[in-house]
């Protein structure tokens, strides 16, 4: 996306410096002296990493235009990261590489565009949606409808195939409905990656909330496809992947004999919390059970959050747990077992006070133990879970 967008800026007469991670030039050198800094990256962690590295080069009075899809919470975290003298606008886009090349993207903008709206119009039509974060929220809201709709159609194709329904005929019938355009897009999965399946899964992870049951089911389907190695394929690949998993033409009923589906372990890594080191996953789903790795109080840069404070570290841990649960459509009431490691059992009252704010009602099964130290100096607790996911 960034390359064709940069070409359009150059063609419009702007002086442009392009930069990507892994080059010999630092991010700070790349933004040095720039009036406008545009980011187009994969996820919240990448944006935070790049802008943190760019901070020394950002001049007072510059404006950062964040055009990635990272959600409103991450946008407000960026506002806290950037100096007050640097402006920030969130402006994610609707459209893929083709519209980026043609200048027909839809730019969803939040914040004050005074003085540079015409720059964004180089990319396509600009919709000013309100204060900072409004554009990011709108993008997630839109994708929370468009992505599950495509997963639903993939399952529709799978059902049709299992019952002898020709896919072209099915698309022909659907063409007369509001789903016609999407059905045509999925008829033959794209060989070119316009919107990757991994990015679609990430967008639904960013939009996870407790009541989003349909989006949660679509997210799980995409996470399974991503775990099967389809992350870099176009989202439309979900049609063939779903078809391969099959849809039995004979529906089973409670009490009937027959084999049960085998529960596969599906690793889950949530975009809204600090990334793992590659040696573990945030959680693993197996059937209706979710096994959550030990969560501790550190940020994207690996720094301790709430150093020396059991209360602050416990609050951070439970906020991270809340995001993992929401990603799978679960709540704290679905926790079956919780295990806590404390470096000082005398601080258990502080920990317990925080825990009771999150886990109310009948408590889950629980174990709390004291340990001499945890994996990172300065950590005071670590919490892991087993969750019974809603049916």
N, C-alpha and C positions, 0 to 999 in steps of 0.2 A: 504493500500500500504506500509506503513512504517514498519509494523511488518515483513512481508516476506523479505523485503529488509534488515532489520537488521539481520535476521537469516542468510542471505547469507553472510553478512560481517563477522559474527561470524564464519561461516563454512570456510571462506577463511583465518581465522587465525588472524583477527583484534580484538583488544580490543575495545569493544563497550559499551557505556552507552546509554540506551534508556530512553526517557522522553516524557510525554504527558501532556497537560494542565489538571489541576484539581487534580494532585498528590500532596503529601505533600512536595516534594522537589522543590525548586525554579529552574527556568530556568538557573539562574546564577550559581547555584551549579552544575547543570547537565553538563554545558559546561566547568567548571573549569579545566584548564590544557589541554584541547583537542586540537589536531593539526588540526582536520577537524571536522566541525560542519555541519551536513546535516539536512535541514528542508524539511518536506513533510507535508503540511498543506492544509486547504480547500480554502483559498482565501487571497487576499492582506492584509486585515485587520488582519487576524490571524497571518500572517507572521510578520507584523510590531509589533504586540503586543508581540509575543514571543521573537523576536530578541531585542526589546527594553528592555524587562525584563532580557535578557541574557547578555546585555552589560557589567555589572560589572564583569562577569566571563570570558569574552573573553580575552585570552592572546595575547600579541603582537606577530605577526607572524602566528597566526591561520588563517585558510581560511574557510569561510562560503560557502557551496554549496547549493544553493536554488533550490530545485527540484519540488516545487509546480508549479501549473499553475496560474501565477499572472500577466502576460503581461510585456512588456519591460519598460513601464513607472514606474511601481511599483519596478522593479529591480533597476532602476536608483535612485529612492527614497531611497532604502535600501543602495545604495552606499553612499549617503549623510548622512544616519543615522549612519553607521558603522565608527569606527575610521580608519584613513588612514593606520594604522599598521596592520589592519585585511583585508585579501584578500576576494574577492567575485567572485563567478562564478554562472551563472544561468544555470541549467541543467534539465529542465522539461523532462518528459518521454512520449513516446507513448506506450500504453499498459495498462492492468488492473491488477487485483490481480493474475490471472493465470501466465502471463508472469513475474510478479514480483517474484513469487515463483520459476519459472523455470530459471530465469536469462536470459530471452529473450526480455527484454524491449529495446526500442530504446531511447538512451539518447541524447538529443539535447542540445549541450553545447555551451555557449558563454563565452568568457574570457579565461584567461591563465590557462591551465590544467597542467602545468609543475610540475612534482613531484607526482601527484596523479591520473593521468589518469587510471592507473591500478586498483585503487579503484573503479572508476566508471564502469570499464569493468566487475566487479563482477555482475552488474545489467543487462548487455547485451551489445549490440553494441553501441559504442560511435561515434557520429558525431560532429566534431568540426566545428562550423559554423561561427566563427568570433569573434568580440569584445564583451564585456559585453552587454547583452541584446539581442544578436542575437539568442540565444536558445529560450528565452521567446517569441520573435517575431515569430520564426518559428513554435512554438507550437500553438500559436493562429491562425496563417495563416492556418495550417493544419486542426485544428478543425473547422475553418470557412468554410471549404469545407465538412468535414466528417459529422458534425452534421446536417447542413441543408439538406444534401443528405438523411439522415435517416428520417427527417421530411417529405421530399418530398415523400419518399416511403410510409410512414404512410398514407399520403393523397391519394396516388395511390391505396393503399389497400382499403381505405374508398370509393373511387369512384368505384372501382371494385365491392365491396360488394353491393353498392346501385344499380348496374346494373347487378347483377346476375353472376358476374365473381368469380369463385372459387379461393380462395387465393392460394392454393397449385398449381393450374394450372398457375396462374399468376406468382408465384415465379419460376415455371419451365420455362416459357417463358423468364423471366428476367435473368435466369441463363446463357443464351447465350449472355448476354450483359455485359458491364463494371460494371453494378449495381448488378450483380448476387450475389456476396458475401454479400453485405449489405442486399439485399432482403431476403436471406436465414437467416440472423441473426434476422430479424424482423418477420419472418414467425410465430414463437411462441415466444412472449416476455419472456425474461429470468426471472425466479423466484429469481435468485441470482443477487444482485446488484453489477455489475462489474464496471459500470460507471454511476453514479446516474444522473437522469434527472435534479436535481438541479445543479449539477456541469456542465452539458452540457449547461444549461441556463446561468450560471455564465461565462463560457468560451465565449459564444457569446456576453454577455454583455461587457466583457473585449475587445472584438474585434470590438465593434461598431464603425462605421464611417459613414459619411454622405451618401456615395454612395453605401453602402452595402444593397441594397433593398431586395435581396433574403434572406440574413442572418437575416435582420430585421424581415421579415415575419416569419421565422423559430423561431426566438427568442421570438416573441409574442406568437406563438403557445406553446412553452415550458413554458413561464411564466404563461399562462393560465392553463396548466397542473399542474404546481407547485402550483398555487393558489388553485387548486382542490384537493391538498393533495398528489400528486404523486411525490414530490421532492425526497424522499428517495428510490423510485423504480428505477430499471434499465432504462436507456434511451429507450430501446426497448419497454417499456410500452406506449410510445407515439403512437404506432400503434393501440392498443385497445382504447386508449383515443380518438384518432382522429376518429376511427370508430364509437364510441358512439355518437359523435357530429353529425355524419351523412353527407351524400352527396346526395342531392336530385337527382333522376333520371330524373327530368324535369327541365331544366334550365330556369330561368326567364329572361325576357327581359325588357328593359326600357319601361315604359308605360303600362305594363301588371298589372292587379290587382293581389292582393295576399298579404299575411302577410309578414312583414319585420322581420328579426331576431332581437331579443331583445338584446340591448347593455348591457353586463354584466360589472360590475366594477371589474377591474383586478389590484390589488396592484402591484407596481413595486418598487424594491429596487436594486439600481445599485451598483455593486461590486467595481467600481472604485472611489467611493466617500465615505466620512465617514458614518459609519453605523448609523442607527437611534437608539433611546433608546427603541424601541419596542412599543411605544405609537402612532406612525404614520408611514406612508410609504413615501418614497421619492416622489412618484407620484402615481396617480391612472388613469388608462386608462378606458374610457367608450366609446365604439364605436370608432369614429374618433376624440374624444376629449381627451386631456391629461391635467389633473389637477395636477400642480406641487406644492408641499408643500413649505412653506416659507423657503428659503435658506439663511443661514447666514455663517459668516466667522469663522469656527472652524475646528480643525483637528481631526484625529482619536482618540486622547487622550482627546478630549474635550477642548483643549487649544485655546484661541483666536488667529486668524491669522491676522497680521497687526494691532496690538493694537495701538489705538490712530490715525490711518490713514484711512480716508474715502476712499482714492484712493486704498490702498492695500486691504482693506476689500471688496470693490466693485469688484476689479479684481478677487479676490478669488471666490466671489459669482457667477460671470458670467462664470468663468471657470467650476464651478460645474454645472451650468445650461447647459453649452455647452455639458457636458458629458451626462446629462439626455436626452437632445434633441437627441444627436447622438445615444443613446441607442434605441430610437424609430424611427430612420431614419428621424428625423426632423432637421430643422435649425432655426436660430433666425428669419428668414423670415416667419416662420410658427406661430409665437407667435400672438395670437389674443388679449390677454389682459395681461397687466403687472401691478402689484401693488407693490409699494415700501413704506416701513415704515422707516423713518429717525428719529434718536434721536435729530438731530439738522438741521433744515431746512436751516440754513446758509451754510451748507456744500453741498447743492444740486448741486452747480456748479461742485464740484469735482466729485460727483457721476455721474452727467450728462455727463462729459467728458469721463468717462470710458464707460458708457452705449452706447454712440454714436459710440464707436469703435466696439461694438458687434452688435448693432441693427442699420443697415444702411437702406437707402431707405425709403419707406413710413412707418412711425412708427405705432405700434399697438395702440389699445385703452389703456389708461393708467390712473392710479391714484397714486398720491404721497401724503402721509400724514406724519405729525410729531407726534411722540409719546414720552411719558416721559421716557420710558425705554423698553427694550426688555427682552427676557426670560433668557439671560445670561449677567451678568455684563461685560461691556467692548464692547459689540456689538453695532455698530453704524448704521447698516441697516439690513433689512430683505426683501426678494423679493419673491413673489409668482406669478404664471402664469397660464393662460389657453392657450393651444396650439391646433391649428387645424392641425391634423396629415395629412401627404400626403396620398392620396388615395391608 
